[in-house]
Amino acid sequence: MAVHAAKPMLRSLLLSYALSALLLAGLAFCLYRLRLKEGQVNLMVFAIYLIACFAGGLAAGKGIRKRRFFWGFLLGLLYFLVLFAVSWALNRGGPVDLERSATVLGLCVLGGSLGGMVS
């Protein structure tokens, strides 16, 4: 990673995780109050990943200002890798749902890339 891009990328990644935390807390509240079905919750979690990576890609593109698509893509990939590593560690190295992981990877990369392009 280019030295000039490290600080904006880290800041954008932290923004993505902070936004995820806020949106997931809101979803937890809605789940508590509205008794949402599992399918609805899964769809909303996927939407939160997409929105968070879009915001991070947007921030990365604005912060770095060159090769915005690439930096947005990279942000989405890093977001997914950290999310995957933490989930895997918390699951104590248990079996991985490859279909769900591939879906989340696609959403994260798509959201980051779109955010980078729009920036």
N, C-alpha and C positions, 0 to 999 in steps of 0.2 A: 504494500500500500504506500502510496506517495506520502511523504512527510507532511506536506501541506494539507492533505486530506484527512489525516488521523483525528485531529481535534473535531472538525465538523461531523465526521462519521460517528465518533463516540457520542457526541452531543445528540445527534439525530437518533442513534440507537437508544439512548436513554429516554429521549422524548417518546419514542415508540412504545417502550415498556411502561412509561408513566401513563400514557394514554390508554394502553391495554389495561393497566390496573384500575384506572377510573371506570372504564367501560365495563370491565368484568365485575366490579363492585356494583355498578348500576344494574347489570344483568342479574346478579345474585339477589339484589333487592326485588327486582321484578319477579324473579323465580319464587321468592318468599311470598310476595303479595298476590301474584296472579296465578300461581300454581301452573306454570307452563309445562307443556309436554316435552319429553326428551328430544324429539325431533326438532321442535322449535328452538330449544336451547342450543343444540348442536349447530343449527343454521346461524344462530346469533353469534356463537363463538367464532365460527368461520368468518362472519362479517366483521367481527372485532379485529381478527388477525389482518384482514384485508385493509380495514380502515387505519389501523395502527401502522402498518407497513407503508401505506400510501402517504400518511403524514410524515413518517420518517424519511421516505424517499423524496418528498417535497422539500423537507428541511435540508437533506443532504445535497440535493441539486442546487438549492439556493445558496448553501454555504460553500460549496466547492466550485460551482459555476462552469465547470468543464466536464465533458463526457457524462452528462447528467443521467442518461439512461443507465450507463454502466454503474455509477455510484448508487443509484436507486436499486438496481438489481442486486448489487453487493450487499446493500443494507438489508434487503429482504432475505437474502441467503444467510447473513450473519444472525438476523433475528430468529430465523428458523433453527439454525444450528445451536444457538444458546438455549432456545426453548426445548429443543429435542434433547440436548445434553442434560438439562435440569430434570425434564420429565423422566428420562431414562434412569438417572441417578436416584430420583425419588421412588421409582418403581423397582429399585434395587437390581437393575440389569435384567428385569423380566422380559417376557416376549414383547415384541414391537408390532403394532398394527400397521403393516406396510401401506395398506390402502389409505388409511387416515393420514399417515405421515406424508405420503405422496401428495395428497390433497392439500394439506397444510403447507407443504413446501411450495406447491404451485401457487397458492393464494398469496403467500408471503412474497415470493419473487414477483408475481404479477402486480401486487399492490405497490411494492417498492419501485418497480420499473415504471409504472404509470405515474407515480408521484414524481420521480426523477424527470420524466418527459414533460410533465405539466409545469414543473418549476421554472 
